[in-house]
Amino acid sequence: MALKDYRTALVTGASSGIGAATVRLLAGRGLAVHAVARRHERLIELKDAGDVTIHTLDLRDRAALYATLGEIEADILVNSAGVGSRFDPFHELDPDNIDATLETNVLGTIHAARAVSPGMVARRRGHIVNIGSIFGLHAIGSSVYGASKGAVHVLSQDLRHDLKGTGIRVTEVSPGRTATEIFATMTDDQAAQTAMAEGFEIITAEDVAEAVVWALDQPWRVNVSLIELTATEQIPGGVGIHPVT
Ligand SMILES: NC(=O)c1ccc[n+]([C@@H]2O[C@H](COP(=O)([O-])OP(=O)(O)OC[C@H]3O[C@@H](n4cnc5c(N)ncnc54)[C@H](OP(=O)(O)O)[C@@H]3O)[C@@H](O)[C@H]2O)c1
């Protein structure tokens, strides 16, 4: 079962970055794509990509999540919605920001998978792709964000056990620093946001989306469990001459 055997995809975090790039690639491959995020005006821009249906939704609203996602017959779920935690030192973090990070990155991902998986099991056709992070695979130094992405890593591994025999494949794609709007969720300092994309050639949302589609496109006998991809000049955990993690 490769991409040509999938007909419908659901992408969260579709209004920008990796999610938006994934919507465009999948729609370009002829799939009907459901695009989910909060910013309606940004979702509308995806309409020119092909057969795209938009759903304006805050994934932290559990009732709305199940009511909306549970109705979509998705062969593919790409969990890309996520936020970074603030740059503040751990002991100064706003408790509300801690909750928002975990509610979006962990609970949003789990509930989206829970909402779409009954239909996938019934149809014996499904592929869940979770966007993790190198912060979930290595201790880099952003503990709340790292905890959220560590949870996504173990979730992805354990889902393979829990869904074995159902016909659902599970893939984690964990990028390093990627040029998207997520930096704005970490700091309001424009110079700091700009600096995160400078100093070396960082990867793009399209690079990550290509990895997602590559995993989806494998023959049925192949489950791509984990893809870690970073800029050539970014080595997780080992900064060398580049303070780039
Ligand atoms: N950029 C990086 O360096 C990097 C590296 C590793 C992993 N990642 C991961 O990649 C994923 C995509 O992030 P990105 O880099 O593409 O950043 P992005 O451009 O900021 O995209 C994040 C998306 O998540 C959506 N979102 C956030 N909170 C939401 C909520 N409560 N309900 C619904 N949608 C929500 C945002 O849309 P709305 O604001 O419109 O709701 C947006 O579409 C995230 O999981 C992130 O942790 C990013």
The ligand as an SDF file (V2000), in Angstrom:
LIG
                    3D

 48 52  0  0  0  0  0  0  0  0999 V2000
   10.4920   24.4510   12.6960 N   0  0  0  0  0  0  0  0  0  0  0  0
   11.3160   23.6860   13.3850 C   0  0  0  0  0  0  0  0  0  0  0  0
   12.4920   24.0290   13.6220 O   0  0  0  0  0  0  0  0  0  0  0  0
   10.8410   22.3280   13.8580 C   0  0  0  0  0  0  0  0  0  0  0  0
   11.8190   21.3770   14.2010 C   0  0  0  0  0  0  0  0  0  0  0  0
   11.3960   20.1330   14.6600 C   0  0  0  0  0  0  0  0  0  0  0  0
   10.0510   19.8540   14.7530 C   0  0  0  0  0  0  0  0  0  0  0  0
    9.1210   20.7800   14.4260 N   0  0  0  0  0  0  0  0  0  0  0  0
    7.7090   20.4260   14.5580 C   0  0  0  0  0  0  0  0  0  0  0  0
    7.0990   20.5310   13.2980 O   0  0  0  0  0  0  0  0  0  0  0  0
    5.6950   20.7150   13.4780 C   0  0  0  0  0  0  0  0  0  0  0  0
    5.2290   21.8160   12.5420 C   0  0  0  0  0  0  0  0  0  0  0  0
    5.7810   23.0440   12.9790 O   0  0  0  0  0  0  0  0  0  0  0  0
    6.3520   24.1080   11.9570 P   0  0  0  0  0  0  0  0  0  0  0  0
    7.8010   24.1740   12.1480 O   0  0  0  0  0  0  0  0  0  0  0  0
    5.8070   23.8440   10.5950 O   0  0  0  0  0  0  0  0  0  0  0  0
    5.7670   25.4630   12.5900 O   0  0  0  0  0  0  0  0  0  0  0  0
    4.5930   26.4300   12.1680 P   0  0  0  0  0  0  0  0  0  0  0  0
    4.8070   26.9840   10.8240 O   0  0  0  0  0  0  0  0  0  0  0  0
    4.4490   27.3840   13.3110 O   0  0  0  0  0  0  0  0  0  0  0  0
    3.3440   25.4590   12.1130 O   0  0  0  0  0  0  0  0  0  0  0  0
    2.6860   25.0070   13.2670 C   0  0  0  0  0  0  0  0  0  0  0  0
    1.2500   24.6990   12.9030 C   0  0  0  0  0  0  0  0  0  0  0  0
    0.5630   24.2050   14.0670 O   0  0  0  0  0  0  0  0  0  0  0  0
   -0.6940   24.8550   14.1150 C   0  0  0  0  0  0  0  0  0  0  0  0
   -1.1910   24.8830   15.4860 N   0  0  0  0  0  0  0  0  0  0  0  0
   -0.5310   25.3180   16.5900 C   0  0  0  0  0  0  0  0  0  0  0  0
   -1.3160   25.2080   17.6620 N   0  0  0  0  0  0  0  0  0  0  0  0
   -2.5080   24.6960   17.2250 C   0  0  0  0  0  0  0  0  0  0  0  0
   -3.7320   24.3770   17.8530 C   0  0  0  0  0  0  0  0  0  0  0  0
   -3.9290   24.5550   19.1830 N   0  0  0  0  0  0  0  0  0  0  0  0
   -4.7410   23.8680   17.1200 N   0  0  0  0  0  0  0  0  0  0  0  0
   -4.5620   23.6880   15.7800 C   0  0  0  0  0  0  0  0  0  0  0  0
   -3.4290   23.9750   15.1210 N   0  0  0  0  0  0  0  0  0  0  0  0
   -2.4130   24.4730   15.8390 C   0  0  0  0  0  0  0  0  0  0  0  0
   -0.4230   26.2520   13.5510 C   0  0  0  0  0  0  0  0  0  0  0  0
   -1.5930   26.8140   13.0060 O   0  0  0  0  0  0  0  0  0  0  0  0
   -2.5190   27.9120   13.6780 P   0  0  0  0  0  0  0  0  0  0  0  0
   -1.6430   28.8700   14.4300 O   0  0  0  0  0  0  0  0  0  0  0  0
   -3.2040   28.5180   12.4940 O   0  0  0  0  0  0  0  0  0  0  0  0
   -3.4640   27.1340   14.5390 O   0  0  0  0  0  0  0  0  0  0  0  0
    0.4970   25.9090   12.3970 C   0  0  0  0  0  0  0  0  0  0  0  0
   -0.2450   25.5240   11.2650 O   0  0  0  0  0  0  0  0  0  0  0  0
    5.4940   21.0010   14.9680 C   0  0  0  0  0  0  0  0  0  0  0  0
    5.0000   19.8640   15.6080 O   0  0  0  0  0  0  0  0  0  0  0  0
    6.8850   21.3220   15.4480 C   0  0  0  0  0  0  0  0  0  0  0  0
    7.0540   21.0430   16.8260 O   0  0  0  0  0  0  0  0  0  0  0  0
    9.5000   22.0080   13.9700 C   0  0  0  0  0  0  0  0  0  0  0  0
  1  2  1  0
  2  3  2  0
  2  4  1  0
  4  5  1  0
  4 48  2  0
  5  6  2  0
  6  7  1  0
  7  8  2  0
  8  9  1  0
  8 48  1  0
  9 10  1  0
  9 46  1  0
 10 11  1  0
 11 12  1  0
 11 44  1  0
 12 13  1  0
 13 14  1  0
 14 15  2  0
 14 16  1  0
 14 17  1  0
 17 18  1  0
 18 19  2  0
 18 20  1  0
 18 21  1  0
 21 22  1  0
 22 23  1  0
 23 24  1  0
 23 42  1  0
 24 25  1  0
 25 26  1  0
 25 36  1  0
 26 27  1  0
 26 35  1  0
 27 28  2  0
 28 29  1  0
 29 30  1  0
 29 35  2  0
 30 31  1  0
 30 32  2  0
 32 33  1  0
 33 34  2  0
 34 35  1  0
 36 37  1  0
 36 42  1  0
 37 38  1  0
 38 39  2  0
 38 40  1  0
 38 41  1  0
 42 43  1  0
 44 45  1  0
 44 46  1  0
 46 47  1  0
M  CHG  2   8   1  16  -1
M  END
$$$$
